[in-house]
Amino acid sequence: MIRGPWADYLRTVVPTPARGISKKALTWCFPRIRLAWETLLDTMGGDIVSEESTSYDAANIQVLKGWEAVRRRPGMYIGSTSERGLRNMVFEVADRVVNEVLDGRATSVDVTLTPDGGVRVADDGPGVPIDETRAAGGPGLEALLTQMQAGTGTAGRHDITLGFCGVGPAVVNALSQRMTAEVRREGVRWVQEYVRGVATTPLTAAGTATESGTTLAFWPDADIFGAAEFSFDRLEERFRELAFLNQSLDISLTDLRHPDESRSVRLRFPGGARDFVAFLDGHAAASAPMDTIAFEYEDPRMAGVMEVAFRWCSCPEERVRSYANSRPTINGTHAVGFRNGMTAAITAYAREHGLLTATDPDFGADRIDEGLTAVVSVKLDRPEFSGSTWGVLENTEVRDCVGQAVQDHLGRWLKEDPERAAAVIDRIVQRARRD
Protein backbone atom coordinates (compact mmCIF):
# COMPACT_ATOMS: atom_id res chain seq x y z
CA MET A 1 0.00 0.00 0.00
CA ILE A 2 1.09 3.60 -0.65
CA ARG A 3 1.06 6.09 2.22
CA GLY A 4 1.99 9.76 2.29
CA PRO A 5 0.93 13.15 0.92
CA TRP A 6 0.34 11.88 -2.62
CA ALA A 7 -1.89 9.09 -1.33
CA ASP A 8 -4.28 11.72 0.01
CA TYR A 9 -4.41 13.42 -3.39
CA LEU A 10 -4.84 10.18 -5.33
CA ARG A 11 -7.94 9.31 -3.33
CA THR A 12 -9.66 12.28 -4.97
CA VAL A 13 -9.17 10.79 -8.45
CA VAL A 14 -8.92 7.03 -7.87
CA PRO A 15 -11.56 4.97 -6.00
CA THR A 16 -9.52 3.39 -3.22
CA PRO A 17 -9.97 2.22 0.36
CA ALA A 18 -9.29 4.73 3.11
CA ARG A 19 -6.33 2.85 4.53
CA GLY A 20 -3.98 3.50 1.58
CA ILE A 21 -3.35 3.51 -2.14
CA SER A 22 -2.57 0.21 -3.81
CA LYS A 23 0.19 -0.15 -6.40
CA LYS A 24 -2.52 -1.22 -8.85
CA ALA A 25 -4.38 2.05 -8.31
CA LEU A 26 -1.19 4.05 -8.76
CA THR A 27 -0.51 2.18 -12.01
CA TRP A 28 -3.99 3.12 -13.20
CA CYS A 29 -3.37 6.80 -12.44
CA PHE A 30 0.14 6.85 -13.99
CA PRO A 31 -0.06 4.17 -16.73
CA ARG A 32 3.06 5.27 -18.63
CA ILE A 33 5.46 5.38 -15.69
CA ARG A 34 8.21 2.77 -15.90
CA LEU A 35 10.15 3.59 -12.72
CA ALA A 36 10.73 1.45 -9.67
CA TRP A 37 8.10 2.27 -7.06
CA GLU A 38 10.74 3.39 -4.59
CA THR A 39 12.17 5.84 -7.16
CA LEU A 40 8.72 7.12 -8.04
CA LEU A 41 7.79 7.75 -4.44
CA ASP A 42 11.12 9.40 -3.71
CA THR A 43 10.10 11.92 -6.39
CA MET A 44 6.43 12.31 -5.41
CA GLY A 45 6.59 11.77 -1.66
CA GLY A 46 5.22 8.67 0.03
CA ASP A 47 6.03 5.27 1.46
CA ILE A 48 5.30 1.66 0.64
CA VAL A 49 3.73 -0.09 3.62
CA SER A 50 2.37 -3.57 4.17
CA GLU A 51 -0.90 -4.51 2.49
CA GLU A 52 -1.83 -6.00 5.86
CA SER A 53 -1.90 -2.60 7.57
CA THR A 54 -5.37 -2.35 9.10
CA SER A 55 -6.04 1.35 9.73
CA TYR A 56 -5.43 4.83 8.44
CA ASP A 57 -7.07 7.58 10.46
CA ALA A 58 -6.24 10.89 12.14
CA ALA A 59 -3.70 9.17 14.37
CA ASN A 60 -1.63 8.35 11.28
CA ILE A 61 -1.43 11.98 10.12
CA GLN A 62 1.76 13.75 11.09
CA VAL A 63 1.91 17.54 10.94
CA LEU A 64 5.35 18.77 9.94
CA LYS A 65 6.33 22.30 10.94
CA GLY A 66 8.72 24.80 9.42
CA TRP A 67 11.13 23.34 6.88
CA GLU A 68 10.72 19.80 8.20
CA ALA A 69 8.27 18.91 5.43
CA VAL A 70 10.79 19.97 2.78
CA ARG A 71 13.64 18.12 4.44
CA ARG A 72 11.58 14.96 4.90
CA ARG A 73 10.30 14.91 1.29
CA PRO A 74 12.86 16.83 -0.80
CA GLY A 75 11.89 14.98 -3.97
CA MET A 76 8.55 16.80 -4.04
CA TYR A 77 10.38 20.13 -4.35
CA ILE A 78 13.57 19.45 -6.32
CA GLY A 79 12.81 16.15 -8.05
CA SER A 80 15.20 13.79 -6.26
CA THR A 81 18.10 13.55 -3.83
CA SER A 82 20.51 12.42 -6.54
CA GLU A 83 22.58 14.51 -8.94
CA ARG A 84 19.34 15.62 -10.60
CA GLY A 85 18.15 17.16 -7.35
CA LEU A 86 21.46 18.95 -6.83
CA ARG A 87 21.21 20.31 -10.35
CA ASN A 88 17.71 21.62 -9.69
CA MET A 89 18.99 23.38 -6.57
CA VAL A 90 21.40 25.34 -8.75
CA PHE A 91 18.57 26.18 -11.13
CA GLU A 92 16.29 27.38 -8.32
CA VAL A 93 18.96 29.84 -7.18
CA ALA A 94 19.94 30.90 -10.71
CA ASP A 95 16.32 31.39 -11.78
CA ARG A 96 16.06 34.91 -10.31
CA VAL A 97 19.39 35.97 -11.80
CA VAL A 98 18.58 34.73 -15.30
CA ASN A 99 15.30 36.63 -15.29
CA GLU A 100 17.04 39.79 -14.10
CA VAL A 101 19.39 39.58 -17.10
CA LEU A 102 16.45 39.07 -19.46
CA ASP A 103 14.71 42.07 -17.87
CA GLY A 104 17.80 44.20 -18.46
CA ARG A 105 18.48 44.64 -14.74
CA ALA A 106 21.75 42.66 -14.89
CA THR A 107 24.22 41.75 -17.62
CA SER A 108 25.64 38.36 -16.61
CA VAL A 109 25.22 35.22 -14.51
CA ASP A 110 28.23 33.59 -12.84
CA VAL A 111 27.92 30.06 -11.42
CA THR A 112 30.90 28.47 -9.65
CA LEU A 113 31.33 24.98 -8.19
CA THR A 114 33.66 25.63 -5.25
CA PRO A 115 36.46 23.38 -3.94
CA ASP A 116 34.57 22.67 -0.69
CA GLY A 117 31.51 21.21 -2.41
CA GLY A 118 29.43 24.37 -2.53
CA VAL A 119 27.92 26.44 -5.32
CA ARG A 120 28.19 30.20 -5.72
CA VAL A 121 25.74 32.13 -7.93
CA ALA A 122 26.55 35.79 -8.53
CA ASP A 123 25.12 38.60 -10.62
CA ASP A 124 25.79 42.28 -11.29
CA GLY A 125 22.21 43.45 -10.93
CA PRO A 126 20.93 46.14 -8.54
CA GLY A 127 21.07 43.76 -5.58
CA VAL A 128 18.18 42.06 -3.81
CA PRO A 129 16.17 44.62 -1.80
CA ILE A 130 17.07 44.79 1.89
CA ASP A 131 14.13 46.69 3.34
CA GLU A 132 10.88 44.78 2.84
CA THR A 133 8.93 48.03 2.59
CA ARG A 134 11.02 49.01 -0.45
CA ALA A 135 10.94 45.65 -2.23
CA ALA A 136 9.01 46.76 -5.30
CA GLY A 137 11.57 44.96 -7.48
CA GLY A 138 10.92 41.64 -5.75
CA PRO A 139 10.96 40.12 -2.26
CA GLY A 140 13.48 41.34 0.29
CA LEU A 141 16.47 39.15 1.05
CA GLU A 142 15.11 37.36 4.13
CA ALA A 143 11.75 36.72 2.44
CA LEU A 144 13.52 35.40 -0.65
CA LEU A 145 15.52 32.93 1.43
CA THR A 146 12.90 31.88 3.99
CA GLN A 147 9.55 31.92 2.17
CA MET A 148 8.75 29.31 -0.44
CA GLN A 149 7.51 30.67 -3.76
CA ALA A 150 4.21 29.47 -5.14
CA GLY A 151 5.86 28.05 -8.25
CA THR A 152 5.88 29.52 -11.77
CA GLY A 153 5.91 26.51 -14.04
CA THR A 154 3.66 28.15 -16.65
CA ALA A 155 4.89 31.75 -16.48
CA GLY A 156 4.49 34.10 -19.43
CA ARG A 157 6.81 34.54 -22.38
CA HIS A 158 9.13 36.96 -20.57
CA ASP A 159 9.78 34.65 -17.59
CA ILE A 160 11.90 31.53 -17.34
CA THR A 161 11.48 28.79 -14.75
CA LEU A 162 14.67 26.77 -14.44
CA GLY A 163 13.99 24.57 -11.45
CA PHE A 164 11.85 21.50 -10.93
CA CYS A 165 8.71 23.50 -10.09
CA GLY A 166 9.85 27.07 -9.41
CA VAL A 167 9.78 27.01 -5.61
CA GLY A 168 12.73 29.39 -5.29
CA PRO A 169 15.95 29.61 -3.26
CA ALA A 170 14.18 29.24 0.09
CA VAL A 171 13.83 25.50 -0.54
CA VAL A 172 17.53 25.34 -1.45
CA ASN A 173 18.29 27.10 1.82
CA ALA A 174 16.27 24.50 3.76
CA LEU A 175 18.12 21.62 2.07
CA SER A 176 21.58 23.12 2.63
CA GLN A 177 23.75 22.65 5.66
CA ARG A 178 24.79 26.25 5.13
CA MET A 179 23.94 29.24 2.93
CA THR A 180 25.54 32.66 2.78
CA ALA A 181 24.16 35.80 1.16
CA GLU A 182 25.97 38.94 0.09
CA VAL A 183 24.10 41.92 -1.32
CA ARG A 184 25.84 44.95 -2.80
CA ARG A 185 23.25 47.67 -3.03
CA GLU A 186 23.32 51.48 -2.99
CA GLY A 187 26.95 51.59 -1.88
CA VAL A 188 26.55 49.19 1.06
CA ARG A 189 27.64 45.56 1.37
CA TRP A 190 25.19 43.42 3.35
CA VAL A 191 25.82 39.85 4.57
CA GLN A 192 23.85 37.11 6.28
CA GLU A 193 24.28 33.39 7.03
CA TYR A 194 21.82 30.52 7.35
CA VAL A 195 21.93 26.92 8.54
CA ARG A 196 19.33 24.50 7.19
CA GLY A 197 16.97 27.34 6.32
CA VAL A 198 17.25 29.28 9.56
CA ALA A 199 19.16 32.57 9.88
CA THR A 200 22.11 32.28 12.28
CA THR A 201 23.19 35.91 11.93
CA PRO A 202 21.19 39.10 11.43
CA LEU A 203 21.34 40.94 8.14
CA THR A 204 24.42 43.07 8.72
CA ALA A 205 26.06 45.98 6.94
CA ALA A 206 29.67 44.88 6.36
CA GLY A 207 31.26 47.89 4.74
CA THR A 208 30.99 49.77 1.49
CA ALA A 209 30.40 48.37 -2.00
CA THR A 210 31.76 49.94 -5.16
CA GLU A 211 29.56 47.77 -7.39
CA SER A 212 26.08 46.30 -7.16
CA GLY A 213 24.84 42.72 -7.27
CA THR A 214 23.93 39.65 -5.24
CA THR A 215 25.93 36.51 -4.42
CA LEU A 216 24.29 33.44 -2.92
CA ALA A 217 26.40 30.43 -1.93
CA PHE A 218 25.09 27.13 -0.58
CA TRP A 219 26.42 23.76 0.53
CA PRO A 220 23.95 20.85 0.15
CA ASP A 221 23.23 18.90 3.32
CA ALA A 222 25.07 15.57 3.23
CA ASP A 223 22.42 14.09 5.53
CA ILE A 224 19.97 14.45 2.62
CA PHE A 225 22.12 14.05 -0.50
CA GLY A 226 24.74 11.63 0.78
CA ALA A 227 27.67 11.32 -1.62
CA ALA A 228 25.84 12.79 -4.65
CA GLU A 229 27.89 15.36 -6.59
CA PHE A 230 27.16 18.14 -9.03
CA SER A 231 27.67 17.33 -12.71
CA PHE A 232 29.44 20.13 -14.56
CA ASP A 233 28.44 18.61 -17.90
CA ARG A 234 24.73 18.47 -17.08
CA LEU A 235 24.73 22.02 -15.75
CA GLU A 236 26.58 23.20 -18.85
CA GLU A 237 24.09 21.44 -21.12
CA ARG A 238 21.07 23.22 -19.62
CA PHE A 239 22.73 26.63 -19.31
CA ARG A 240 23.94 26.32 -22.91
CA GLU A 241 20.36 25.66 -24.06
CA LEU A 242 19.16 28.75 -22.23
CA ALA A 243 21.88 30.90 -23.79
CA PHE A 244 20.97 29.65 -27.28
CA LEU A 245 17.26 30.30 -26.69
CA ASN A 246 17.73 33.74 -25.11
CA GLN A 247 20.20 35.82 -27.08
CA SER A 248 20.76 38.41 -24.35
CA LEU A 249 21.93 35.86 -21.78
CA ASP A 250 25.59 35.76 -20.76
CA ILE A 251 26.33 32.82 -18.43
CA SER A 252 29.69 31.78 -17.02
CA LEU A 253 30.08 28.33 -15.44
CA THR A 254 33.27 27.46 -13.56
CA ASP A 255 34.37 24.26 -11.81
CA LEU A 256 37.02 24.73 -9.10
CA ARG A 257 36.49 21.42 -7.30
CA HIS A 258 39.72 19.96 -8.67
CA PRO A 259 42.44 22.66 -8.82
CA ASP A 260 44.52 20.68 -11.30
CA GLU A 261 41.53 20.18 -13.60
CA SER A 262 39.55 23.41 -13.31
CA ARG A 263 37.05 24.11 -16.10
CA SER A 264 35.29 27.24 -17.22
CA VAL A 265 32.93 28.09 -20.06
CA ARG A 266 31.22 31.26 -21.13
CA LEU A 267 27.86 30.75 -22.80
CA ARG A 268 26.63 33.58 -24.98
CA PHE A 269 25.13 33.11 -28.45
CA PRO A 270 23.90 36.25 -30.24
CA GLY A 271 22.84 34.08 -33.20
CA GLY A 272 20.19 32.30 -31.13
CA ALA A 273 18.56 29.28 -32.76
CA ARG A 274 20.80 29.58 -35.83
CA ASP A 275 23.85 29.10 -33.59
CA PHE A 276 22.05 26.23 -31.84
CA VAL A 277 21.57 24.35 -35.13
CA ALA A 278 25.26 24.81 -35.99
CA PHE A 279 26.19 23.46 -32.55
CA LEU A 280 23.94 20.40 -32.92
CA ASP A 281 25.36 19.66 -36.37
CA GLY A 282 29.00 19.98 -35.30
CA HIS A 283 31.32 18.63 -37.97
CA ALA A 284 28.35 17.58 -40.10
CA ALA A 285 27.76 21.24 -40.97
CA ALA A 286 30.50 21.08 -43.60
CA SER A 287 28.44 18.61 -45.62
CA ALA A 288 25.17 20.52 -45.42
CA PRO A 289 23.48 20.86 -48.83
CA MET A 290 21.84 24.09 -47.70
CA ASP A 291 22.33 27.12 -45.51
CA THR A 292 20.44 27.36 -42.25
CA ILE A 293 16.97 28.84 -42.57
CA ALA A 294 16.28 30.86 -39.42
CA PHE A 295 13.56 33.30 -38.48
CA GLU A 296 11.75 34.92 -35.57
CA TYR A 297 8.11 35.84 -35.84
CA GLU A 298 5.52 37.17 -33.43
CA ASP A 299 1.99 35.98 -34.10
CA PRO A 300 -0.83 37.59 -32.10
CA ARG A 301 -3.05 34.59 -32.81
CA MET A 302 -0.95 32.50 -30.43
CA ALA A 303 -0.09 35.42 -28.12
CA GLY A 304 3.60 34.74 -28.42
CA VAL A 305 6.71 34.61 -30.52
CA MET A 306 8.42 31.74 -32.35
CA GLU A 307 12.08 31.26 -33.24
CA VAL A 308 12.84 28.49 -35.72
CA ALA A 309 16.04 27.36 -37.40
CA PHE A 310 16.66 24.27 -39.54
CA ARG A 311 18.68 22.69 -42.33
CA TRP A 312 19.51 19.28 -43.80
CA CYS A 313 22.93 17.63 -43.70
CA SER A 314 24.15 14.59 -45.59
CA CYS A 315 24.31 12.52 -42.39
CA PRO A 316 21.38 10.16 -41.71
CA GLU A 317 20.57 11.26 -38.15
CA GLU A 318 17.69 13.53 -37.21
CA ARG A 319 18.33 16.22 -34.57
CA VAL A 320 15.15 18.16 -33.82
CA ARG A 321 14.78 20.01 -30.52
CA SER A 322 11.61 21.76 -29.36
CA TYR A 323 11.10 24.23 -26.52
CA ALA A 324 8.21 26.11 -24.96
CA ASN A 325 9.05 29.14 -22.83
CA SER A 326 12.67 27.93 -22.79
CA ARG A 327 11.71 24.54 -21.34
CA PRO A 328 12.64 21.45 -23.38
CA THR A 329 9.60 19.54 -24.65
CA ILE A 330 9.26 16.01 -25.98
CA ASN A 331 6.40 16.95 -28.30
CA GLY A 332 3.53 19.36 -28.68
CA THR A 333 1.61 21.56 -31.05
CA HIS A 334 4.71 23.62 -31.91
CA ALA A 335 6.60 20.47 -33.00
CA VAL A 336 3.58 19.18 -34.96
CA GLY A 337 3.15 22.55 -36.65
CA PHE A 338 6.81 22.60 -37.64
CA ARG A 339 6.58 19.20 -39.34
CA ASN A 340 3.27 20.07 -41.00
CA GLY A 341 4.80 23.22 -42.46
CA MET A 342 7.87 21.37 -43.70
CA THR A 343 5.91 18.62 -45.43
CA ALA A 344 3.46 21.09 -47.00
CA ALA A 345 6.23 23.23 -48.51
CA ILE A 346 8.23 20.25 -49.81
CA THR A 347 5.20 18.48 -51.24
CA ALA A 348 4.02 21.64 -53.03
CA TYR A 349 7.47 22.26 -54.53
CA ALA A 350 7.89 18.64 -55.61
CA ARG A 351 4.52 18.58 -57.39
CA GLU A 352 5.09 21.94 -59.03
CA HIS A 353 8.40 20.75 -60.50
CA GLY A 354 7.22 17.27 -61.51
CA LEU A 355 9.24 15.45 -58.85
CA LEU A 356 6.06 13.72 -57.67
CA THR A 357 3.66 12.12 -60.13
CA ALA A 358 -0.08 12.46 -59.92
CA THR A 359 -0.28 9.02 -58.34
CA ASP A 360 2.42 9.64 -55.75
CA PRO A 361 1.08 10.39 -52.26
CA ASP A 362 2.04 13.55 -50.40
CA PHE A 363 5.16 13.34 -48.27
CA GLY A 364 4.61 12.36 -44.65
CA ALA A 365 6.51 13.89 -41.75
CA ASP A 366 8.50 10.66 -41.43
CA ARG A 367 9.90 11.11 -44.96
CA ILE A 368 11.64 14.44 -44.40
CA ASP A 369 13.53 13.81 -41.17
CA GLU A 370 16.67 12.10 -42.50
CA GLY A 371 19.58 14.49 -41.95
CA LEU A 372 17.30 17.21 -40.58
CA THR A 373 18.58 19.43 -37.78
CA ALA A 374 16.11 21.89 -36.29
CA VAL A 375 15.35 24.02 -33.26
CA VAL A 376 11.74 25.06 -32.68
CA SER A 377 11.19 27.49 -29.81
CA VAL A 378 7.99 29.29 -28.84
CA LYS A 379 7.45 31.75 -26.01
CA LEU A 380 3.83 32.21 -25.07
CA ASP A 381 1.91 34.47 -22.71
CA ARG A 382 -0.37 31.61 -21.67
CA PRO A 383 1.28 28.24 -22.34
CA GLU A 384 -0.76 25.12 -21.72
CA PHE A 385 0.93 21.80 -21.05
CA SER A 386 -0.13 18.19 -20.79
CA GLY A 387 0.65 16.90 -17.30
CA SER A 388 2.73 18.45 -14.54
CA THR A 389 6.16 18.03 -16.14
CA TRP A 390 5.52 20.51 -18.99
CA GLY A 391 6.82 18.07 -21.57
CA VAL A 392 4.03 18.41 -24.17
CA LEU A 393 2.67 21.77 -25.33
CA GLU A 394 -1.08 21.78 -25.97
CA ASN A 395 -1.97 25.28 -27.23
CA THR A 396 -3.95 24.36 -30.35
CA GLU A 397 -3.48 27.71 -32.12
CA VAL A 398 0.31 27.27 -32.03
CA ARG A 399 0.17 24.38 -34.51
CA ASP A 400 -1.28 26.45 -37.34
CA CYS A 401 0.82 29.54 -36.57
CA VAL A 402 4.13 27.68 -36.59
CA GLY A 403 3.08 25.51 -39.54
CA GLN A 404 2.20 28.47 -41.76
CA ALA A 405 5.37 30.40 -40.89
CA VAL A 406 7.60 27.39 -41.59
CA GLN A 407 5.81 26.65 -44.86
CA ASP A 408 6.24 30.27 -46.01
CA HIS A 409 9.96 30.49 -45.17
CA LEU A 410 10.90 27.08 -46.55
CA GLY A 411 8.80 27.61 -49.69
CA ARG A 412 10.57 30.91 -50.33
CA TRP A 413 13.99 29.32 -49.94
CA LEU A 414 13.12 26.48 -52.30
CA LYS A 415 12.17 28.98 -55.02
CA GLU A 416 15.16 31.28 -54.47
CA ASP A 417 17.85 28.57 -54.50
CA PRO A 418 16.66 25.91 -56.99
CA GLU A 419 20.02 24.12 -57.23
CA ARG A 420 20.25 23.38 -53.51
CA ALA A 421 16.51 22.85 -53.34
CA ALA A 422 16.83 20.10 -55.95
CA ALA A 423 19.48 18.33 -53.86
CA VAL A 424 17.26 18.36 -50.77
CA ILE A 425 14.05 17.38 -52.56
CA ASP A 426 15.72 14.63 -54.61
CA ARG A 427 17.06 13.03 -51.48
CA ILE A 428 13.61 13.04 -49.89
CA VAL A 429 11.97 11.67 -53.06
CA GLN A 430 14.54 8.89 -53.37
CA ARG A 431 14.01 7.86 -49.76
CA ALA A 432 10.23 7.86 -50.19
CA ARG A 433 10.48 5.59 -53.25
CA ARG A 434 13.03 3.37 -51.55
CA ASP A 435 10.81 2.87 -48.52
KOLZA-204852 format. One record per residue (C-alpha): residue in one letter; y, x, z. Coordinates in steps of 0.5 Angstrom, whole numbers, plus 500, padded with zeros to 3 digits. Layout:
! residues N
AYXZ...
END
This chain:
! residues 435
M500500500I507502499R512502504G520504505P526502502W524501495A518496497D523491500Y527491493L520490489R519484493T525481490V522482483V514482484P510477488T507481494P504480501A509481506R506487509G507492503I507493496S500495492K500500487K498495482A504491483L508498482T504499476W506492474C514493475F514500472P508500467R511506463I511511469R506516468L507520475A503521481W505516486E507521491T512524486L514517484L515516491D519522493T524520487M525513489G524513497G517510500D511512503I503511501V500507507S493505508E491498505E488496512S495496515T495489518S503488519Y510489517D515486521A522488524A518493529N517497523I524497520Q528504522V535504522L538511520K545513522G550517519W547522514E540521516A538517511V540522506R536527509R530523510R530521503P534526498G530524492M534517492Y540521491I539527487G532526484S528530487T527536492S525541487E529545482R531539479G534536485L538543486R541542479N543535481M547538487V551543482F552537478E555533483V560538486A562540479D563533476R570532479V572539476V569537469N573531469E580534472V579539466L578533461D584529464G588536463R589537471A585543470T583548465S577551467V570550471D567556474V560556477T557562481L550563484T551567489P547573492D545569499G542563495G549559495V553556489R560556489V564551484A572553483D577550479D585552477G587544478P592542483G588542489V584536492P589532496I590534504D593528507E590522506T596518505R598522499A591522496A594518489G590523485G583522489P580522495G583527501L578533502E575530508A573523505L571527499L566531503T564526508Q564519504M559518499Q561515492A559508490G556512483T559512476G553512472T556507467A563510467G568509461R569514455H574518459D569520465I563524465T558523471L554529471G549528477F543524478C547517480G554520481V554520489G559525489P559532493A558528500V551528499V551535497N554537504A549533508L543536504S546543505Q545547511R553550510M558548506T565551506A572548502E578552500V584548497R590552494R595547494E603547494G603554496V598553502R591555503W587550507V580552509Q574548513E567549514Y561544515V554544517R549539514G555534513V559535519A565538520T565544525T572546524P578542523L582543516T586549517A592552514A590559513G596563509T600562503A597561496T600564490E596559485S593552486G585550485T579548490T573552491L567549494A561553496F554550499W548553501P542548500D538546507A531550506D528545511I529540505F528544499G523549502A523555497A526552491E531556487F536554482S535555475F540559471D537557464R537549466L544549469E546553462E543548458R546542461F553545461R553548454E551541452L558538456A562544452F559542445L561535447N567535450Q572540446S577542451L572544456D572551458I566553463S564559466L557560469T555567473D549569476L549574482R543573485H540579483P545585482D541589477E540583473S547579473R548574468S554571466V556566460R563562458L562556454R567553450F566550443P572548440G568546434G565540438A559537434R559542428D558548433F552544436V549543430A550551428F547552435L541548434D539551427G540558429H537563424A535557420A542556418A542561413S537557409A541550409P542547402M548544405D554545409T555541415I558534415A562533421F567527423E570523429Y572516428E574511433D572504432P575498436R569494434M565498439A571500444G569507443V569513439M563517435E563524434V557526429A555532425F549533421R545537415W539539412C535546413S529548409C525549415P520543417E523541424E527535426R532537431V536530432R540530439S544523441Y548522447A552516450N558518454S556525454R549523457P543525453T539519451I532519448N534513443G539507443T543503438H547509436A541513434V538507430G545506427F545514425R538513421N540507418G546510415M543516413T537512409A542507406A546512403I541516400T537510398A543508394Y545515391A537516389R537509385E544510382H541517379G535514377L531518382L527512385T524507380A525500380T518499383D519505389P521502395D527504399F527510403G525509411A528513416D521517417R522520410I529523411D528527418E524533415G529539416L534535419T539537424A544532427V548531433V550523435S555522440V559516442K564515448L564508450D569504455R563499457P556503455E550498457F544502458S536500458G534501465S537505471T536512468W541511462G536514457V537508452L544505449E544498448N551496446T549492439E555493436V555501436R549500431D553497425C559502427V555508427G551506421Q557504416A561511418V555515417Q553512410D561512408H561520410L554522407G555518401R562521399W559528400L553526395K558524390E563530391D557536391P552533386E548540386R547541393A546533393A540534388A537539392V537535398I535528395D529531391R526534397I526527400V523524394Q518529393R516528400A516520400R511521394R507526397D506522403
END
